[in-house]
Amino acid sequence: KKNNDAFHVFEILQKHEKGSARGLDLVYDEVYERLFKQKSAAIVVSIIDSLYFSSDVFISPEVQK
């Protein structure tokens, strides 16, 4: 869907038959948990990257084996 020169991409994780939809009250906790995990993972990656790029990192060739 195009909206003001921006694109929104959606990933369909699961598809249900017509008439089998669950209400928001039944899926709210699941949606909240998934979004929380995604945001938490992004924050962790951001912190690790910033620490990595702001410091001198040496990886011993012996460890890389």
Backbone as JSON Lines, residues from 0, in Angstrom:
{"i":0,"aa":"K","n":[0.86,-1.18,0.0],"ca":[0.0,0.0,0.0],"c":[0.89,1.23,0.0]}
{"i":1,"aa":"K","n":[0.62,2.16,-0.89],"ca":[1.42,3.37,-0.97],"c":[0.69,4.5,-0.25]}
{"i":2,"aa":"N","n":[1.44,5.2,0.58],"ca":[0.85,6.27,1.37],"c":[1.88,7.38,1.53]}
{"i":3,"aa":"N","n":[1.68,8.51,0.87],"ca":[2.6,9.65,0.97],"c":[4.04,9.25,0.67]}
{"i":4,"aa":"D","n":[4.26,8.57,-0.45],"ca":[5.6,8.13,-0.86],"c":[6.26,7.19,0.13]}
{"i":5,"aa":"A","n":[5.51,6.52,0.95],"ca":[6.04,5.53,1.89],"c":[5.35,4.2,1.62]}
{"i":6,"aa":"F","n":[6.06,3.15,1.85],"ca":[5.49,1.83,1.65],"c":[5.39,1.1,2.97]}
{"i":7,"aa":"H","n":[4.35,0.34,3.14],"ca":[4.15,-0.47,4.33],"c":[4.21,-1.93,3.89]}
{"i":8,"aa":"V","n":[5.05,-2.7,4.54],"ca":[5.21,-4.11,4.21],"c":[4.7,-4.93,5.38]}
{"i":9,"aa":"F","n":[3.86,-5.89,5.09],"ca":[3.29,-6.74,6.13],"c":[3.7,-8.18,5.87]}
{"i":10,"aa":"E","n":[4.0,-8.89,6.93],"ca":[4.32,-10.31,6.83],"c":[3.13,-11.08,7.41]}
{"i":11,"aa":"I","n":[2.57,-11.95,6.62],"ca":[1.45,-12.77,7.08],"c":[2.03,-13.99,7.76]}
{"i":12,"aa":"L","n":[1.81,-14.09,9.06],"ca":[2.37,-15.18,9.85],"c":[1.47,-16.4,9.86]}
{"i":13,"aa":"Q","n":[0.17,-16.14,9.8],"ca":[-0.78,-17.25,9.88],"c":[-2.07,-16.82,9.19]}
{"i":14,"aa":"K","n":[-2.68,-17.71,8.48],"ca":[-3.91,-17.4,7.76],"c":[-5.02,-18.3,8.3]}
{"i":15,"aa":"H","n":[-6.19,-17.72,8.56],"ca":[-7.33,-18.46,9.1],"c":[-8.46,-18.46,8.08]}
{"i":16,"aa":"E","n":[-9.28,-19.46,8.14],"ca":[-10.44,-19.55,7.26],"c":[-11.44,-18.45,7.61]}
{"i":17,"aa":"K","n":[-12.23,-18.06,6.63],"ca":[-13.25,-17.04,6.83],"c":[-14.21,-17.48,7.94]}
{"i":18,"aa":"G","n":[-14.51,-16.56,8.84],"ca":[-15.42,-16.85,9.93],"c":[-14.74,-17.37,11.18]}
{"i":19,"aa":"S","n":[-13.44,-17.59,11.09],"ca":[-12.73,-18.12,12.26],"c":[-11.9,-17.04,12.96]}
{"i":20,"aa":"A","n":[-12.18,-15.8,12.65],"ca":[-11.41,-14.7,13.23],"c":[-11.62,-14.62,14.73]}
{"i":21,"aa":"R","n":[-10.56,-14.26,15.42],"ca":[-10.64,-14.08,16.87],"c":[-10.69,-12.58,17.16]}
{"i":22,"aa":"G","n":[-11.37,-12.21,18.19],"ca":[-11.49,-10.81,18.55],"c":[-10.22,-10.27,19.17]}
{"i":23,"aa":"L","n":[-10.11,-8.96,19.2],"ca":[-8.93,-8.3,19.76],"c":[-8.72,-8.69,21.22]}
{"i":24,"aa":"D","n":[-9.8,-8.85,21.95],"ca":[-9.67,-9.23,23.36],"c":[-9.0,-10.59,23.54]}
{"i":25,"aa":"L","n":[-9.11,-11.46,22.54],"ca":[-8.49,-12.79,22.62],"c":[-7.02,-12.78,22.19]}
{"i":26,"aa":"V","n":[-6.64,-11.85,21.34],"ca":[-5.27,-11.85,20.81],"c":[-4.41,-10.69,21.29]}
{"i":27,"aa":"Y","n":[-4.98,-9.8,22.09],"ca":[-4.25,-8.6,22.52],"c":[-2.93,-8.95,23.2]}
{"i":28,"aa":"D","n":[-2.96,-9.87,24.15],"ca":[-1.74,-10.23,24.88],"c":[-0.67,-10.81,23.95]}
{"i":29,"aa":"E","n":[-1.1,-11.64,23.01],"ca":[-0.16,-12.24,22.06],"c":[0.48,-11.17,21.17]}
{"i":30,"aa":"V","n":[-0.32,-10.25,20.67],"ca":[0.19,-9.16,19.83],"c":[1.14,-8.28,20.63]}
{"i":31,"aa":"Y","n":[0.76,-7.94,21.84],"ca":[1.6,-7.1,22.7],"c":[2.95,-7.78,22.95]}
{"i":32,"aa":"E","n":[2.92,-9.07,23.25],"ca":[4.15,-9.82,23.55],"c":[5.07,-9.86,22.33]}
{"i":33,"aa":"R","n":[4.51,-10.11,21.15],"ca":[5.32,-10.14,19.93],"c":[5.96,-8.79,19.65]}
{"i":34,"aa":"L","n":[5.18,-7.72,19.76],"ca":[5.71,-6.38,19.52],"c":[6.79,-6.03,20.54]}
{"i":35,"aa":"F","n":[6.57,-6.37,21.79],"ca":[7.54,-6.1,22.85],"c":[8.85,-6.83,22.57]}
{"i":36,"aa":"K","n":[8.77,-8.1,22.17],"ca":[9.97,-8.87,21.86],"c":[10.72,-8.28,20.67]}
{"i":37,"aa":"Q","n":[9.99,-7.85,19.64],"ca":[10.64,-7.26,18.47],"c":[11.36,-5.97,18.84]}
{"i":38,"aa":"K","n":[10.71,-5.11,19.61],"ca":[11.33,-3.85,20.02],"c":[12.52,-4.1,20.92]}
{"i":39,"aa":"S","n":[12.4,-5.06,21.83],"ca":[13.5,-5.38,22.74],"c":[14.71,-5.9,21.96]}
{"i":40,"aa":"A","n":[14.46,-6.76,20.99],"ca":[15.55,-7.31,20.18],"c":[16.24,-6.21,19.39]}
{"i":41,"aa":"A","n":[15.47,-5.27,18.85],"ca":[16.06,-4.16,18.09],"c":[16.91,-3.28,18.99]}
{"i":42,"aa":"I","n":[16.47,-3.05,20.21],"ca":[17.24,-2.24,21.16],"c":[18.55,-2.93,21.53]}
{"i":43,"aa":"V","n":[18.49,-4.23,21.77],"ca":[19.7,-4.99,22.12],"c":[20.7,-4.94,20.97]}
{"i":44,"aa":"V","n":[20.25,-5.14,19.75],"ca":[21.14,-5.09,18.59],"c":[21.75,-3.7,18.46]}
{"i":45,"aa":"S","n":[20.96,-2.68,18.66],"ca":[21.46,-1.3,18.58],"c":[22.53,-1.03,19.63]}
{"i":46,"aa":"I","n":[22.31,-1.48,20.85],"ca":[23.29,-1.28,21.92],"c":[24.58,-2.04,21.62]}
{"i":47,"aa":"I","n":[24.46,-3.29,21.21],"ca":[25.65,-4.08,20.89],"c":[26.43,-3.46,19.75]}
{"i":48,"aa":"D","n":[25.73,-3.01,18.71],"ca":[26.41,-2.37,17.59],"c":[27.12,-1.1,18.02]}
{"i":49,"aa":"S","n":[26.46,-0.27,18.84],"ca":[27.09,0.98,19.27],"c":[28.31,0.7,20.13]}
{"i":50,"aa":"L","n":[28.26,-0.32,20.98],"ca":[29.43,-0.69,21.78],"c":[30.55,-1.22,20.9]}
{"i":51,"aa":"Y","n":[30.19,-2.02,19.91],"ca":[31.19,-2.6,19.01],"c":[31.91,-1.51,18.22]}
{"i":52,"aa":"F","n":[31.14,-0.56,17.66],"ca":[31.74,0.48,16.82],"c":[32.46,1.56,17.62]}
{"i":53,"aa":"S","n":[32.16,1.68,18.91],"ca":[32.81,2.72,19.71],"c":[34.02,2.2,20.48]}
{"i":54,"aa":"S","n":[34.39,0.96,20.26],"ca":[35.54,0.41,20.97],"c":[36.44,-0.36,20.01]}
{"i":55,"aa":"D","n":[37.67,-0.57,20.46],"ca":[38.6,-1.37,19.68],"c":[38.37,-2.83,20.02]}
{"i":56,"aa":"V","n":[38.06,-3.61,19.01],"ca":[37.77,-5.02,19.22],"c":[38.85,-5.85,18.53]}
{"i":57,"aa":"F","n":[39.41,-6.77,19.27],"ca":[40.4,-7.69,18.71],"c":[39.91,-9.11,18.96]}
{"i":58,"aa":"I","n":[39.81,-9.86,17.88],"ca":[39.41,-11.26,18.01],"c":[40.61,-12.11,17.64]}
{"i":59,"aa":"S","n":[41.05,-12.89,18.58],"ca":[42.22,-13.74,18.39],"c":[41.96,-14.76,17.28]}
{"i":60,"aa":"P","n":[42.93,-14.95,16.39],"ca":[42.76,-15.96,15.34],"c":[42.51,-17.35,15.9]}
{"i":61,"aa":"E","n":[42.99,-17.62,17.11],"ca":[42.78,-18.92,17.73],"c":[41.3,-19.14,18.07]}
{"i":62,"aa":"V","n":[40.61,-18.08,18.4],"ca":[39.2,-18.17,18.75],"c":[38.34,-18.37,17.51]}
{"i":63,"aa":"Q","n":[38.79,-17.83,16.39],"ca":[38.02,-17.9,15.15],"c":[37.99,-19.29,14.54]}
{"i":64,"aa":"K","n":[38.83,-20.2,15.01],"ca":[38.9,-21.55,14.43],"c":[37.66,-22.34,14.7]}
